[in-house]
C-alpha cells in the first residue's frame, strides 16, 4: 500500500480542477455540478466551495445516484439507493459537470449519463475526476483530472476523504 496523493496534493488538485472548470465554462453562471455518491458527492461540494470563493457567488450543486443504471446490478450484492439532489435551476440547457473520485472502466460514468438523461437535457456534460487510473472498457474520458495514476488491473485505488474516513489521501493497494 502506498500513498499516491496526500491531503495537500488533493487540495491542490481540486483547486486546479475548479479553475479549469471556470475557464472552460467562462465562469459559473451556467454551471451545475453533480457529484456521484459517495465520494464524488463530497468532492463536488468541495469544488463548489472553491468556485464560490473564486467567483463570489454560489454554484448550483447536487448529487446524481446511478445505482439503478449500473450494468453490474445482478453481479453485486444489493445496495441502498443513494439520494439524487438536483439544484433548483435544474439541468436543462446548463453546463453540467459530473464529479467522481476514480475513473477506471468508464462504466460508472456510462450509468451516470443514463441517469442524467432521465433528469433532463443539459447543454453540455463534462467530467471531473480526482484520479484517472486508466483501463477503460468504454470510450469515456475525463475533461478535468486531478492526477493520472497508471496502475495495473490487479491493483486497487482507494480515495479517503475527511468527511467519510477522517483523513484525505489516495492509496494504491497492490
C-alpha positions in Angstrom: 0.0 0.0 0.0 1.4 3.4 -1.0 0.0 6.9 -0.7 -0.2 8.3 -4.2 -1.8 11.6 -3.2 -1.5 13.1 0.3 -4.0 15.7 1.6 -2.1 18.7 0.3 -1.9 17.2 -3.2 -5.7 16.5 -3.2 -6.4 20.1 -2.1 -4.1 21.5 -4.9 -5.7 19.2 -7.5 -9.3 20.3 -6.5 -8.2 23.9 -6.7 -6.7 23.4 -10.2 -9.8 21.5 -11.4 -12.0 24.3 -10.1 -10.1 26.9 -12.1 -10.1 24.7 -15.2 -13.9 24.3 -14.9 -14.4 28.0 -14.6 -12.1 28.7 -17.6 -13.7 26.1 -19.8 -17.2 27.4 -19.0 -16.5 31.2 -18.9 -17.4 31.5 -15.2 -20.0 29.8 -13.1 -23.3 31.3 -14.3 -24.4 28.3 -16.4 -22.7 25.6 -14.3 -24.3 22.8 -12.4 -22.1 20.4 -10.5 -23.4 16.9 -9.9 -21.4 14.6 -7.6 -21.7 10.8 -8.0 -22.3 9.3 -4.5 -20.5 8.6 -2.3 -17.1 10.3 -2.6 -17.9 12.2 -5.8 -20.7 14.0 -3.9 -18.2 15.2 -1.3 -15.7 16.2 -4.0 -18.5 18.2 -5.7 -19.2 20.1 -2.5 -15.5 20.9 -2.2 -15.2 22.1 -5.8 -18.4 24.1 -5.4 -16.9 25.9 -2.3 -13.7 26.6 -4.2 -15.6 28.0 -7.1 -17.7 30.1 -4.8 -14.6 31.5 -3.1 -13.2 32.5 -6.6 -16.4 33.8 -8.2 -18.0 35.3 -5.0 -21.3 33.6 -5.6 -22.7 30.0 -5.1 -22.7 27.5 -7.9 -25.6 25.1 -8.4 -24.5 21.8 -6.8 -26.3 18.4 -6.3 -25.9 14.7 -6.4 -26.8 12.0 -9.0 -27.4 8.5 -7.9 -26.6 5.9 -10.6 -27.4 2.7 -8.7 -30.3 1.6 -10.9 -28.4 2.4 -14.1 -25.4 0.2 -13.4 -24.8 -2.8 -15.7 -23.5 -4.9 -12.8 -26.5 -4.9 -10.5 -27.0 -8.6 -10.8 -23.3 -9.3 -10.1 -23.1 -7.4 -6.8 -25.0 -7.7 -3.6 -28.0 -5.3 -3.2 -27.1 -1.8 -2.2 -29.1 1.1 -0.9 -30.2 3.7 -3.4 -28.3 7.0 -2.7 -30.0 10.4 -2.9 -30.3 12.3 -6.1 -30.5 16.0 -5.4 -30.9 18.3 -8.5 -30.4 22.0 -7.7 -33.3 24.4 -8.1 -32.3 25.6 -11.6 -32.3 22.0 -12.8 -30.0 20.9 -15.7 -32.0 22.0 -18.8 -29.7 24.0 -21.0 -26.9 24.2 -18.4 -23.3 23.0 -18.5 -23.3 20.0 -16.2 -20.1 18.8 -14.6 -20.3 15.2 -13.3 -17.8 14.7 -10.5 -16.4 11.3 -9.3 -13.4 10.1 -7.3 -11.8 7.5 -9.6 -12.3 6.9 -13.3 -11.5 3.3 -14.2 -13.5 1.2 -16.7 -15.9 4.1 -17.6 -19.0 2.0 -16.6 -19.9 4.3 -13.7 -19.9 7.3 -16.0 -22.0 5.5 -18.6 -24.5 4.8 -15.8 -24.4 8.5 -14.8 -25.1 9.6 -18.4 -28.1 7.3 -18.4 -29.3 8.6 -15.1 -28.8 12.2 -16.2 -30.9 11.6 -19.3 -33.8 10.8 -17.1 -33.5 14.1 -15.3 -33.3 16.4 -18.3 -31.2 17.6 -21.3 -28.2 19.7 -20.4 -26.4 21.9 -22.9 -23.1 20.1 -22.2 -21.9 17.3 -20.0 -18.3 17.4 -18.7 -16.5 15.0 -16.4 -14.2 15.8 -13.5 -12.3 13.1 -11.6 -9.8 13.2 -8.8 -7.9 10.2 -10.2 -7.8 8.6 -13.6 -6.2 5.2 -13.4 -6.7 4.0 -17.0 -8.1 0.6 -18.1 -11.1 1.9 -19.9 -13.7 -0.5 -21.2 -15.8 2.2 -22.7 -14.9 5.2 -24.8 -15.1 7.7 -22.0 -12.5 10.3 -20.9 -12.4 13.0 -18.2 -12.3 16.6 -19.1 -10.7 17.5 -15.8 -8.3 15.2 -14.0 -6.6 15.7 -10.6 -4.0 13.1 -11.1 -3.4 10.3 -13.7 -2.2 7.2 -11.8 -1.2 4.4 -14.2 -2.0 1.2 -12.4 -2.2 -2.5 -13.2 -5.6 -4.0 -13.4 -4.9 -6.1 -10.3 -4.2 -3.1 -8.1 -6.9 -1.0 -6.5 -7.1 2.7 -5.9 -8.8 3.9 -2.7 -9.8 7.5 -2.1 -10.2 8.5 1.5 -11.9 11.8 2.4 -12.1 13.5 5.7 -15.9 13.6 5.5 -16.2 9.8 5.5 -12.8 8.4 6.5 -11.3 11.0 8.9 -8.4 12.0 6.6 -7.7 12.8 2.9 -5.4 10.6 0.8 -5.4 8.4 -2.3 -3.9 5.0 -1.7 -2.8 2.3 -4.2 -3.2 -1.2 -2.9 -1.2 -4.0 -4.6 
